[in-house]
């Protein structure tokens, strides 16, 4: 009986092991990018998030290029891994500026909120805010 309970407890901890109670899984569309409190012009961008062990894998379009990586999130804190990558195509100066801020906001993010299918990611060091709306 003790062995069965132990195995059940281990399986539950693995199942619940994604580093947050929130469900980030799904498709997300960028709805806001703000730098120093100033709303920036948006480019078509968004991401897909999937559970991956104790992390969340993320991939998407950052305005010009595709990006991919993973992050951990728990209790309002977000920690992107150091293996974020993106393709290296050039876009218009406006699109490149958006993309630079988008990637900086996400890859150096330190906190998040998730409420009513709105994900807000903040990079407090650079005073950047990204918001996404869940599309599925």
N, C-alpha and C positions, 0 to 999 in steps of 0.2 A: 504494500500500500504506500509506504514512504517513497519507494522508488518511482511509483506511478505519479505521485504528487510532485516529486522533484522534476520528472520529465515534463509533466504538464506545465509547471511553473517556468521551466526553461523555454518551452515552445511559446508560451504566452509572452515572455519577455522578448523573444526573437520577433514575434508577430507585431508587437507594439514597439519594437525597437527603433522605428523611424524617429529621429531625434526631436519630434514635436508632436503635440496632440493635434495641431492644425493639419488640415488636408490641403497641401499645396498642389496635389496632382491635378493635371489638366492643362488646358490651353489658356493663355493669358495675353491680353492685348494692352499695349502701353497707352495710358490715358493722360499721364502727366510726367513732365520732367521739369524740375525746378532747380535753379542754381542761385544761391544767395537770396532766396525768396522771390526770384524773378522767373516766371513761367517761360519756358523755352518753346520754340516752334517744334512740333512733333514730325518725325518721319514715320513711315509705316514700319512698325516694329512690334515684336511680341516674343513669346517663348512658350515652350512646352516643358512641364515639370513632371517627373516620374520618380516614385520611390526607388531607391537603390541601396539596399541594406540599411545602415544607420544614417545614410545621407539622402539627399534629393539630387537627382541628375537634372540638368537644365540645358536646353538647347533652343536656339531661336535666331531671329534676325534683329540686329542692333541698328538698323537704318540702312547700312550699305552692305555689311558683311554678315556671315553666319557666325555664331559663337556657341560654345559648349563648355560645360564644366559641372561642378557639383558643389553643394553647400550643406551645412548642418544648421539647424534652427531649433531653438528651444527658449521658451519663456521670454520672447521678445528680442532675443539676441540672434543674430545671423552671422555665420562664419563661412564665407566662400573658401573653397580649397585653392591651393596655389597652382593648380593645373588648368586654369581657364585658358581657352585658346580661341582664336578666331581666324577666319580667312583674311586675306590682305588685298582686297580690291579697293580701288579709289572711286570716290563719288564726288558729287558737287561739294564745294566748300561748306555750304550750309549743312548738307547731310553728314559730312565728315565731322563737323563741329558737334552736331547732335550725337553722333555715334561715340565720339571721344567722351562726352559727358555721360552718356548712357553706360558705357563700359566701366568708366571710373566709378560711377554711382553703384553699380552692381558688384564689381570685383573687389571694392574696398568698403562694402556695406558693413554696418555694425549693428543695426537694429531693424526690426520690422513690426508691422501690425497687420493682422488679417481679420477683416470684419465685413460681413455682408458681401462676400465675393470680391472685395477690393483688397489687394495686396499693396502695402506701402513699404518701400525699402528705403532706408536712410543711410547716407554716408555722412556722419556728423563732422568728420575732420574737414571735408571739402564742401560742407553745407549743400549737399545734393540730395534730392528726393525724387524717387521714381514711384509711380503708381501704375498698377495694372488692374484690369477688370477681367474676371474669369469669363471665358466664352463657352466653356463646356465643363 
